[in-house]
Amino acid sequence: MDFYEKTIDSTLIYDGSFISLKVDKVLLPNGNISQRAIVLHSGAAVVVPVDDENNVIFVKQFRKPIEKVIIELPAGKLDKDENPLECAKRELEEETGYKARELIKLTEIYTTPGFSNEVIHVYLATGLYKGEAHTDADEFVEVLKIKMTDAILMVKKGEIRDAKTIIGLLLANMYLQEQGLKK
């Protein structure tokens, strides 16, 4: 079966600095016409920073859309024409004050492909050393160190619920176990 939807018309509804929104009129595989609201996003990078004692460095911050303070991995939006690896390095230092001697790309994920084109590039950071934290003017975070095993338990208990954080954490844990680097 052909699942492809052909775009007949596209209208930009909102063009913002963080996201844009368009509505596409599409021809469905069965010949019917429908509409799709699509959030356009430049993409992002998330970093799983793991120190030599197998602690994961997290940030705790308030997220307005869900009206909650949550624990998540350092992450951020790609700047225009920015390389995902450079974004990962930048966000790691900006949000946590750490730099990494090694960043390994684990995967790329679609965050919500039902309505957004956002892709997040997931990196593992090792060989951590102190740099200088300098969060954005509208960003307020607390840096946390949590043992990898405790962080995995927090996922299981529903204490960590951010999707990019869960995926990054679980992939990093598997990678480190496969490499024999996990203590």
C-alpha positions in Angstrom: 0.0 0.0 0.0 1.2 3.5 -0.8 1.0 5.7 2.3 2.4 8.9 0.8 0.4 12.1 1.1 1.0 14.6 -1.7 1.0 18.3 -0.7 -1.4 20.3 -2.8 -1.1 23.6 -1.0 0.8 24.9 2.0 0.0 28.0 4.1 2.4 29.5 6.7 0.2 30.5 9.7 2.9 31.6 12.2 6.6 32.3 11.8 8.4 32.6 15.1 12.0 32.5 16.4 11.6 29.1 18.0 8.9 27.4 15.9 6.7 28.1 12.9 3.3 26.6 12.0 2.0 25.7 8.6 -1.2 24.0 7.4 -0.8 21.7 4.4 -3.7 20.6 2.2 -2.9 17.0 1.2 -4.1 14.4 -1.2 -4.5 11.1 0.7 -3.6 7.7 -0.8 -7.4 6.9 -1.2 -7.9 10.1 -3.2 -9.6 12.1 -0.5 -8.3 15.6 0.6 -7.3 16.5 4.1 -5.4 19.1 6.1 -2.3 18.7 8.3 -1.2 21.3 10.8 2.6 21.0 11.0 5.0 22.6 13.6 8.3 23.5 11.9 11.4 23.3 14.1 15.1 23.6 13.2 16.0 20.6 15.3 17.9 20.2 18.5 20.7 18.3 20.3 20.5 16.6 23.6 23.6 15.5 25.6 23.9 12.6 28.1 26.9 13.8 30.1 28.4 10.9 32.2 31.4 11.6 34.5 34.1 9.2 35.5 32.1 8.0 38.6 29.1 7.1 36.4 27.1 10.1 37.4 24.8 11.7 34.8 24.6 15.5 34.8 21.0 16.7 34.5 19.3 20.1 34.6 16.2 20.8 36.7 14.0 23.5 35.3 10.4 24.8 35.0 8.6 24.0 31.7 5.8 26.4 31.0 3.8 24.2 28.6 3.3 21.5 31.2 3.5 23.9 34.3 6.0 21.7 36.0 9.6 21.6 37.2 11.2 18.6 35.6 14.6 16.8 35.4 16.1 16.6 32.0 19.3 16.3 30.1 21.0 19.4 28.8 19.6 20.2 25.3 18.9 23.0 23.0 17.7 24.2 19.6 20.1 24.2 16.7 21.0 27.7 15.6 20.6 28.5 11.9 23.0 26.4 9.9 24.6 25.0 13.1 26.1 21.6 13.1 24.4 19.3 15.7 27.7 18.4 17.3 28.5 22.0 17.9 25.1 22.6 19.3 25.6 19.7 21.7 28.9 21.1 22.9 27.5 24.6 23.3 24.4 23.4 25.2 26.4 21.2 27.5 28.6 24.0 28.7 25.9 26.7 28.7 23.5 24.7 30.8 25.9 22.7 33.1 29.3 24.4 33.0 30.9 21.2 31.8 32.8 20.4 28.6 33.5 16.9 27.3 36.7 15.4 25.8 34.5 13.0 23.8 31.0 13.3 22.3 29.6 10.2 20.6 26.5 10.4 18.5 24.0 7.7 19.6 21.1 8.4 17.3 18.6 10.9 15.9 15.0 10.9 17.0 11.7 12.4 15.7 10.1 14.0 18.7 6.5 14.1 17.6 6.2 13.1 13.9 2.4 13.3 14.0 2.6 17.1 13.9 6.2 18.3 13.9 9.3 17.9 11.8 11.7 18.3 14.8 14.7 16.0 14.9 16.8 15.7 18.0 20.4 14.5 17.7 21.4 12.5 20.8 25.0 12.5 22.1 26.9 10.8 24.9 29.5 13.0 26.5 32.4 11.5 28.5 35.7 12.8 29.8 33.9 15.7 31.5 35.7 18.7 32.9 34.6 22.1 34.2 34.0 24.9 31.8 31.8 27.9 32.4 28.0 27.8 32.7 26.3 30.8 31.1 22.6 30.1 30.6 20.4 32.3 28.4 18.8 35.3 30.1 15.4 33.6 30.2 16.8 30.2 31.4 16.9 29.2 35.1 18.3 25.8 35.8 19.7 23.8 38.7 22.5 21.3 37.8 22.1 17.8 39.3 24.4 14.8 39.4 22.6 11.4 39.6 24.1 7.9 39.5 23.2 6.2 36.2 21.5 3.3 38.1 19.5 5.8 40.2 18.5 7.8 37.0 17.3 4.6 35.3 15.2 3.8 38.4 13.8 7.4 38.3 12.6 6.6 34.7 11.0 3.4 35.9 9.2 5.2 38.7 8.0 8.0 36.4 10.1 10.7 38.2 11.9 11.4 34.9 9.3 11.8 32.1 10.9 13.9 29.4 11.0 11.8 26.2 14.4 13.0 24.9 15.9 12.4 28.4 14.5 8.9 28.7 15.7 7.9 25.2 19.1 9.5 25.7 19.6 8.0 29.1 18.6 4.4 28.1 20.7 4.5 24.9 23.7 5.9 26.8 23.4 3.2 29.4 23.2 0.5 26.8 26.2 1.9 24.9 28.3 2.1 28.1 27.4 -1.5 29.0 28.3 -2.7 25.6 31.6 -0.9 25.7 32.3 -2.3 29.2 32.7 1.3 30.4 29.9 1.2 33.0 31.1 0.8 36.6 
